[in-house]
Amino acid sequence: VIGQAAEFDYAGTQACKAMREEGVTSVLVNSNPATIMTDEGIADIVYIEPLTVEMIGRIIERERPDGLLPTLGGQTGLNLAVDLADAGVLNKYNVRSLGTPIQTIRNGEDRELFKQMMINIGEPVPPSATVNTLEQAREASKEIGLPVVIRPAYTLGGTGGGFATTWEELDKAATLGLATSPIHQVLIEESVAGWKEIEYEVMRDGADNCIVVCNMENIDPMGVHTGDSIVVAPSQTMTNKEHQMLRTASLKIIRALGVEGGCNIQFA
């Protein structure tokens, strides 16, 4: 379990406590000693080490865990899990991903894979193009038309992303996005700034049982980061028909992705 921000520290702490209640030995890796989850009595074994593939690989070699829980450590945990799988560490030591499979993380993180999955299940997505160079970004933006949104792959919370309403802004945002993405890939997407933003919190277990915990409405429109937006639950301005439509879409999306655990789905 890898810590990142207060909510992930809390989630990781709860996971360690749940494991202890079930009689499962937990090995915690965190680069930050000033967290609750690294306190004595939370995890059974604690490593305060840099969160790199090399270091985690050495810890896995030494501890020989049966499973890896990557979904409670924010973007760092997700990226590390994928990198460990790509490096062959998980296969070498027969470590399986607990809960959400590695391929599901890839499907959610890789902008092109996610876009194709949404098209396959019939869920609408804004016109977009996946690019790997600045020149490709310019070509895609000419086809889509300004303004556009730049979304780097394998980043969370808008890191490295942004809006572009002019060609100068596009060059700046695309350059930053390509540099921020670990695989140097960004999605150039038609801007839907100003649209209403609705969120659904959905949970799914290993037996494919799904539940919508709640739906929420952002008071601020698309274009204001969710983290900076005022959000109310339940949503205030949707009809029952609209709510049922988005609820059905949420369940389709979490099942198509194969997420096991909690999932936040955002609609415009």
N, C-alpha and C positions, 0 to 999 in steps of 0.2 A: 504494500500500500504506500503510495507516494503522496506527500502532503503539498497542497498548493491552495492558499487562501483559507479563510476561517471556516467556510462551509465544508470544504474538503477535509480539513482537520477534524471537524465534528463527525463527518461521515466515516472517516477512517477509524476514529476512536470507537464509534458504535460497532463497526465491523469487527474490530479486535475483541470487544467485549462479547459480541455474539459468538465469535469463534471459541472464546474461552468457555462460555456456557455450554457449548456443544462438545467440549473436550478436544477441540482442534488446536494444535500448537501453531501460533502465528509468528512469522518472522517479518518485522517491520523495517523498511528502509526509508530514511528521510535525511535530507541534507540540512534541515533546520532543527536544531535542538530545542528551540523555544516554542514548542507545540505541545498540545495536550496529549496527542497520541504517543509521543516519545516519553511521557511520564512513566515512572515506575508503577508496575501493576496493570498497565493497559495491554501491552503486547508481551509475549513470552520472551522473544529475542529481539533486540533493537540494534540496528546499525545506523550510525550517523556518518554517512558517506556521500560523496558526489554522486549525483544521479546520472550515471553514464552507462552505456551498454557494457563496457569493459568491467566496471565495478560491480554492476548487478550480476554479470556473468560469473564473476569470481565468488560472489555470495551464494549464487545458486549452486555452483560447483561444491562449495563447502557445506551448505545446509541441506542440499538435495530435497527441496520441497516438492510436494505432489502437485500443487497448483499455484497459479499466479492470479491475484485479484487486481486487475488494472483499472477498473472503472471508478475507483474512489479517489483517484489522485489527480483529477483535472486533466488538462492537456498534456502535462508532463508524463503522467502515468500511461495515457493512451499511446503517445508517441513512443515511449520506451518499450511498451509491450510489442508494438509492431516491429520496432528495430530489433528487439531480442528474437522475434520470430524470423525476421529476414536474415539475421546473423546465424541462424541455426542453433541458437543456445537452447531454446525450449524443446526442440526435437532431440538434441543431443542428450539432455538430462531428463527427458520424458516428463516435462512440465506442461500441464494443460491450463488453458485460460479458463478461470472460473467465471460462470455467468456468461457474459457476452463473448462470443467467439472472436478471434483475431480478425477473420474475414469481415465480420460485421463492423468492426472498428474501421477497417479499410473502406467499406462501403459508405460509411457515414462521413469519413474524413476526406476521401478523394472526391472532389467536386464533380468530375466527369462520371464516375461510377454512380454517384448519388443521383445525378440528373437522369441518367439512363434508366435507373431503377424506378424513379418517379414516373417517367414516360411509360415504362412497361406495365405499371399498375394503374395507369390512367389518371394520374394526378397532375394537374397543370403546373408548369414551372415557367418563369419568365424566359424570353428568348436569351440565349447565352452561348458562350464559346469558351472552351478551355484552351489556354495558351501557355507557352513556355518561354517566349521571348518578347521583348518590347515591340518588335516589328509585327509579330502576330497579334499583340494586344491592339495596336493601331488599326490593323486590318479588320479585326473583329468589331472594334468600336465603330468603324465606318459602316459596316453592315447593320449593326444593331441600332446605331444612332445615339448621340449624346442626349441626356446624361446617362452614365452607366455606373454600376457598382463594381468595385474590384474586391474579390474574395479569395485570399490565398488558401491553398490546400494545407491540411494538417495544422491549422491554427484555430483557436477557439476565442470567442468573445470579440471578434473584430480585429484582432491583432494583425497589423500590417495592411489592413483593408481600408477602403475609403470610397468616397464619391468623386466623380470627375464630370464637370460640366463644360470644361474647355479642354483643348488638346494639350495645353501646358499642364493642366492638372492631371490629365490622363497619364502623360509621360512620368510625372513625379510619383503618382500613386501606383502605377504598374511596376515601376522600377523598385519601389519599396516593397510591394507585395511579392514580387519574384524573389527578392532577397530574403524576405521573412519566411516564406514557405520552405520547409526542409527538402521538398522535392522540386522546388523552383517551378511551381505550377500555380496559376491563378485562373479564376473564373471571371470572365467579363460578362456582366449581366445587365439587362435593361433595368434602369432605376425605377423602383416603385415607391420612392419617397413621397410622403403625403398620404399614402393609403392607410387604412385602419390596420392595426396589428393585433392579432388574436393568438393566444398561446394555450396549449393543452398539455397537462401533465399526465402521462400515461405510464402504467406499469404492466410488465408481462413476466410470467414465470416460465420455467422449463417445460411445462405441460401445455404451453400456448394459451393459458388463461390470461385475459387482458382486462384491465379496469382503467377507466378515465377517472383520475383522482379529482381533478377540477379543471375548469376552463377559466381563462383570465383575459382581460382586455386592457391593453395599454392605453392610457389616457392620451399620451403623446403619440403622434403618428409614426409610420415607418420613416426612417431617416434619423430618428433619435435612438441612440443605443439603448437596448433593453435594460442594461444595467443602470442607465441614467433616467429611465422612464418611470413614471408613476403607473403602477399596475393595480387593478382591482379584480377581486374574485367574488362571485362569478361575473362574467361579462354583462354589461349593462344595456347595450344597444343592439343586440342580435335577436332575431326572431327564433322561435323554437325550431323551425325548419332549417334555418342556417346553422344553428347549434348542432342539430342531428347530422347534417351534412358534413360538418367539420369533425364531429365525433367519429363518424364512420371512416373518414379519411385518416384520422389519427390512428385508429386501430389497424387500418390497412398498411399504413407506413411502418408502424412498429413491428408488425408481423413480417413485412417484406424485408426489413432490415435484419430481423432476427435478434433484436435487443432483448436481453434478459435482465430485468431490473427496471430502474426508472428512466424515463425518456421525456425530454421537453421538445415539443413540436410547435413551430411558429408558422402562422399563416398571415398572408397579406390579403 
